[in-house]
Amino acid sequence: MQQNDWTVEYYIDDGGGVPVREFLGALDQKTYGRFQWSLQQLRVRNTSARPPLVKHIEGKIWELREESSTNIYRLLYVFFSGRRIVLLHAFAKKTQKLPRRELEIAQARLARFEERERR
């Protein structure tokens, strides 16, 4: 790992679950492998990553974009202090526009994460 590389962290819910890891683990092997490559690219490129790999959504939230032959996937994340990339939420995208509900899940998890970090 080089000095400018960032670390990737998974959001952990209050029950100890890791929703993004669980989502990725349920994907087929090929799509999972593509996500691993994309996450590695994000870790190395971090704030200099650009479309089509990533896209800024709103506020602090960005999306990592991935496609398989049949589905479009999005992984919502934030950059956090200490060169950390925190993975908040992942889902299969069914519509052209990012569903508000998916963004709200990521925002709620971010608020919870930030609350814990302040302790």
Beta strands, then each sheet from edge to edge (+ up, - down):
strand 1: 7-10
strand 2: 54-58
strand 3: 61-67
strand 4: 72-80
strand 5: 84-93
sheet 1: 1+ 5+ 4- 3+ 2-
end
